[in-house]
Structures are given as structure tokens and as C-alpha cells.
Amino acid sequence: MSSVSVRSRLFGAITVAVLSAAAVLTGATSATAVDLPFSVTAPGELTTTSDRSPVFSGFGEEGATVTVTTATGDAAAVSTTVLADGSWTAPPLVFGPNVSASQRGIVTHTNPGGVIETITRNFFMPFVTPTNAIILTNGPLNGMTLSSTKLVVEGTAPVGSELALYTSESGNDFVPITVGASGTFSYELRVERGPGTFGITVLGTLAGVPLVSDGVIYARAPYLAAPVIVSPASGATVVGSSVTFSGTAIAGQKLVVSIYVPDLPLEEHLKYSKISDEVVVDAQGRWSATISSLLPADYTVFAALVESDVDFGAVISEFSAETKFRLAAALPNTGSNAADVLPVGVLLMLAGSALLVIRRRVRATP
């Protein structure tokens, strides 16, 4: 919230207090309504309510309609009207014992002129332990955006119940859990970055009787910024069978380089396509990776940040801009100490016939 907005709301609240005090002292009532900026004062963001029937309140424009709904639809919508002093208090939202303790309220303010404003409020409710339900108690709130690929969700369920986790991406790929004496359970998942959402649902039974399930939907963590390839420069010619690539990227992340020759048949494509070993970007944001045993050709190369372990592997960044370069066969050893990367003109003078052969080989199609 901006400092201007904060000051405006504080001024409005002080105005209400002053007018109220004046009315008490004089025995008079104000004939002029106080229209305050729309705000939600309770419940506070990420606070825990005292019970499962939270009351929303705040300030707004006299006569405006304020409606409170939930992102999950776990409670019926409630509405109220802003009073002449600019305040409003909605009826309680009533949540059952079997719904998630993590909730998001959506509060809309529609003034007499039809202008609509919306404020969302994330909050928690006290946990309960029903005898017939699964409750997710810990993890990102429903509807939130994940911050990484790692997702840990925890919850409670009746002791002895059999649980199964389903995801929107791969269905039920997880070993069923039998809830122990603590009445709690935990799952750790890896969720690929990118656009779109990712949902989980926990189902279960106790002595063969289905339990009330629980589930959440998240927005996936966005891709990290793309690496940059600095060397070889686009259009350069490299001599030999190994190429060292270098550039910049987010410090501490793992990176791979992929190299290929466009527009080849599959069997030829596999001969010319390679991926480097993973390298770690240093503390200054620099990296280098070498790919060896390459055949002469006109190559296209790009880089990406990756995340991998025993059970997970995925690209976690945007792809870098593609770089194109030519790889020429090494010249016979003449005792020269020429650099690996040479201007095209020099290479043409030194190995014109070899380059012509390479060009014919690259352009040939079956």
C-alpha cells in the first residue's frame, strides 16, 4: 500500500472520530456523510481468526454495497451496506469443520455510481480435527503463487486412515500413506516452473469408509531469467572439435548448454546434437561449459538454468537467445599457435578447400 493511501485512510478514520466526538458533545448528528477510501481492517492479512466464523469489516463510501466471498467457495457469500460514518461490518462467513484452515476472502465494494473495487485478504482459521475428514494444515495458501519447485504440504487425518495424493499433472504417482498415532501426514513434491496452475487433492478412507477430501490449487513459480551466452560470439568460426561457451546468469544456479544443427534428418540430428555437463554459475554470475567431440558444421546453441536431483530434473529458466557459429576442422599441425577462434576471412585463406568440403557435407540431404 502506498504512503499516500495510508495517509488518506488515517485522515478518514481521524475525521470519523472527530465528528463522532463532536456529535456526542453537542447532542447533534452530522447531516453530511463521510465517504472514506475502501479498506478492509479485519481480519488482518495472514492473521489467524478466533473461530471458523470470521467477520470482515472496514471503511468505504456511504451507501456502497460490500460483498465478501471466498476463493474456494467454502462459505456462502455475505453482504452489507456502508453506513453514514463510512464504516461497514459484514455478517460472519461460516466455514464448516471439514474445510481447509487456509482461506482467501474476496471483498468487493460497489458504490452507488456502480464503481467496483476489490480487495483480497488471506487468513487462517483455527484447526479442528474432525473424525471423518482430511485437512491440509500447512503449505502455501490456496491460490497463491509458488516461489520454487519444492512444495511441502502437511495435514491431519483420522489415525489409521489410508491416504492417496492426486495431482493435476500426473494423477496418483505417490505411495499411499497410513496415518500414524500423531494424526498428521506430510507430502513433499517437486512442481515444474512455468505458466499455469498446479493442483493437489488428498483422498482417503478409514475402515473402508471414504473421508471428506481436501485440496488446493497453486500458480506455478515463474521461470527464472534466461542466461546470456557471451562467447563464442554469434557468427564466429571456431577451429577444432571442442568448444568452450561462456556467459552470465543468476549466481549459484546450475546451467547446461545445448548445441545442434538445424534442419537435419533425425539420424543426422543425433550425431550433431549434444548437451554439456551441468555447471554452476559462480558468485559473480559467470559461467563456462565445454562440449567436446564435435563434428564440423554450422551450429546453433542455447543455454538454460536447470534443477536436478535423484528424483527430479527440469528447466527452470527461460531459454537464452540462440547463438550461431561455425565449427571448422582443425588444420594439420604446422607449428602455428593461432587462436582457436579466428576471423572468417583468415580461415578462408588458410583452409578454403576444407571449408568448401564442409559446406557441401552440411548442405547435403538424402
Secondary structure, 3 states (H helix, E strand, C coil): CCHHHHHHHHHHHHHHHHHHHHHHHHCCCCCCCCCCCCEEEECCCCEECCCCCCCCEEECCCCCEEEEEECCCCCCCEEEECCCCCEEECCCCCCCCCCCCEEEEEEEEECCCCCEEEEEEEEECCCCCCCCECEEEECCCCCCECCCCEEEEEEECCCCCEEEEEECCCECCCCCEECCCCCEEEEEEECCCCCCEEEEEEEEEECCEECECEEEEEECCCCECCCEEEECCCCCEEECCCEEEEEECCCCCEEEEEEECCCCCHHHHHHHCEECCCEECCCCCEEEEEECCCCCEEEEEEEEEEEECCCCEEECECCCCCEEEEEECCCCCCCCCCCCEECHHHHHHHHHHHHHHHHHHHHCCC
